[in-house]
Amino acid sequence: MRIITRKRLREFCENNPELDAEDLLDQWFCTVRGADWKNFADVRATYKAADQVEQFTVFNIGGHRLRLIAVINFVGGIVYIRQVLPHKDYDKGHWKADEFGKKGWQPRSKPAAAENTQGRPRKRQAGRRKKK
């Protein structure tokens, strides 16, 4: 699986040194990177403590010490790390407000500049010459 982004794991470890989570998260990262999950049943075969909560997959890491919240694109083989939280912050439930990965969610994109609203190429403006 391709994991986006390891930066969240490093930031969590830097901001929470008292939790001593670096080894646990490195182990999770290596396991997931080597996995080839096609569905949630494959995830559960690897992580018995993983749960599906709406569009998220929640990994219980370190025996109830940490929760890693991810969105998994099984077709593309991509795991998007959304948050890593200590158990007490996970219980507050603020992470559920994340819209990423919901059905119908699309990333923001700019419309193509070379096309008008009907999908046809734009005509050049009068007075502007094409460079040779």
C-alpha positions in Angstrom: 0.0 0.0 0.0 1.1 3.5 -0.6 0.8 5.7 2.5 0.1 9.4 2.4 1.6 11.0 4.5 4.3 9.8 6.9 4.7 13.4 7.9 1.7 13.2 10.2 3.3 10.3 12.1 6.5 12.2 12.6 4.6 15.4 13.7 2.6 13.4 16.2 5.8 11.8 17.7 7.5 15.3 17.9 4.5 16.9 19.5 3.8 14.1 22.0 7.2 12.7 23.2 5.7 11.6 26.5 3.6 8.9 24.6 6.7 7.2 23.3 4.9 6.3 20.1 7.6 6.3 17.5 8.3 2.6 17.5 4.6 1.7 17.5 3.9 4.0 14.5 7.0 2.9 12.6 5.9 -0.7 13.0 2.4 0.2 11.8 3.9 2.1 8.8 6.1 -0.9 7.8 3.3 -3.4 8.1 0.9 -1.3 6.0 3.5 -0.4 3.4 4.0 -4.1 2.8 0.3 -5.0 2.7 -1.8 -5.5 -0.4 -5.3 -4.9 0.9 -8.2 -5.3 -1.5 -11.1 -4.8 1.0 -11.7 -4.2 4.7 -11.6 -7.9 5.4 -8.0 -7.9 4.4 -7.3 -5.0 6.8 -9.0 -7.0 9.6 -6.8 -10.0 8.8 -3.8 -7.8 9.4 -5.2 -5.7 12.3 -7.8 -7.3 14.4 -8.4 -4.0 16.2 -9.2 -2.0 13.1 -12.7 -0.7 12.8 -14.7 1.0 10.0 -16.4 4.2 11.1 -18.2 5.9 8.2 -15.5 6.6 5.6 -12.6 6.1 8.0 -10.6 3.1 9.1 -9.6 3.4 12.7 -6.5 1.5 13.9 -6.1 0.8 17.6 -2.3 1.0 18.1 -0.5 0.1 21.3 -3.4 -1.5 23.2 -5.7 1.5 23.5 -2.9 4.1 23.7 -3.3 5.5 20.2 -5.9 5.7 17.4 -4.7 6.2 13.8 -7.5 7.5 11.6 -7.1 6.8 7.9 -9.1 6.7 4.7 -8.3 3.7 2.5 -8.6 3.7 -1.3 -8.6 0.0 -2.0 -8.8 0.4 -5.8 -5.7 2.7 -5.9 -3.9 1.0 -3.0 -3.5 4.2 -1.1 -3.9 4.8 2.7 -4.4 8.5 3.6 -3.4 9.2 7.2 -5.9 11.7 8.5 -5.0 11.9 12.2 -3.1 10.2 15.0 -4.7 10.8 18.4 -4.2 9.7 22.0 -7.1 7.6 23.2 -8.6 10.5 25.3 -8.6 12.9 22.3 -10.1 10.2 20.0 -13.0 9.8 22.5 -14.0 13.4 22.1 -15.0 12.6 18.5 -13.9 15.9 16.8 -12.1 13.8 14.1 -15.5 12.7 12.7 -16.1 16.2 11.2 -13.4 15.5 8.6 -15.1 15.4 5.2 -12.2 13.7 3.3 -13.2 10.5 1.7 -17.0 10.8 2.0 -19.0 9.5 -0.9 -19.3 12.2 -3.5 -16.3 14.1 -2.0 -14.1 15.6 -4.7 -10.9 17.6 -4.3 -11.1 21.2 -5.4 -9.9 21.7 -8.8 -9.7 24.7 -11.2 -11.7 24.4 -14.4 -9.5 23.9 -17.5 -8.4 27.4 -18.8 -8.4 26.3 -22.4 -12.1 25.4 -22.5 -15.3 27.3 -22.1 -18.3 26.1 -20.2 -19.5 24.0 -23.2 -16.2 22.1 -23.4 -15.1 23.7 -26.7 -11.8 25.4 -27.2 -11.8 29.1 -26.6 -11.5 31.5 -29.4 -8.6 33.9 -29.3 -9.4 37.4 -28.2 -9.4 40.0 -31.0 -6.2 42.0 -31.2 -4.0 39.3 -29.8 -1.6 37.6 -32.2 -0.2 34.1 -31.8 3.6 34.1 -31.2 5.8 32.5 -33.7 
